[in-house]
């Protein structure tokens, strides 16, 4: 192999690495922040015997394992049905050019995240570190932080600031969702990952139709999205990882004359930056945050599984960009992580306890 080929391969590898790291780093940061919040802040206020406000059925009232599973599946199905209805409502509003209603809805969601949830989270942080404060100082800080966040998400700011606010929002929502009962959380993750497949890949799926309409109009899709490019992250879809295009409605084009389709350099150079919906950040963090309640080994294994599944999804999106508009980012990572979590609970944790009790080093 010649030196020029080695140099080209090295450049290609670096570019691929930069593409993946641009999403792996923020996802990892969000997950670690949620894990820290669950381990340090949640024990201050969460009562495990009380059902959260948004939980329709309290699985703690179940008399056996079968009834608990049924309660958890029922709660998860109710949440997914609500998500489906909301998604179809978004499609209808967007189809009839009611963007004002959609952006008002998004603004209300952003206010809830950046003001209410942030206040609760900061209150627990100050309690944990024994930092004194009063209502005026906390109110001034939350007000300034929230107003800057609204301007960042809905108007214009430096792209790094937009990315930071999106990560913070995902951390706050994922941490609040860890209050859900354990079995309900796992059932919800499985159901939402299955729904993500149908919504994105099925031609009549709501997210698939939303993407198609937006591309036909050459308009952004309402929602919060993390853009890995060095540009301002626009308002886009929430759930699957979607490649940005310029313009958005332009179909994927082939290589020019003289370039081969198999050229990795061409694919990488002309592929659009990766985008990851805020919902993907939330459910990734929720899964690892819930796993952290079972010990150090399960959540570290789940973190690695999440990142491996995400890299596999992004690689598939990069290689098959000409035939795929978007790929659901949740299923691969969620299903792999759940399998790994079960194996950790059944095999790794008992082995670790056995070795620890006998002072064995593995």
Helices and strands as residue ranges (DSSP letters): H 3-40, H 42-45, G 59-61, H 65-95, H 99-111, I 112-117, H 118-129, H 135-154, H 159-177, H 182-201, H 206-217, E 225-227, E 241-242, H 264-270, E 275-277, H 278-292, H 296-319, E 326-327, H 330-343, I 344-348, H 349-357
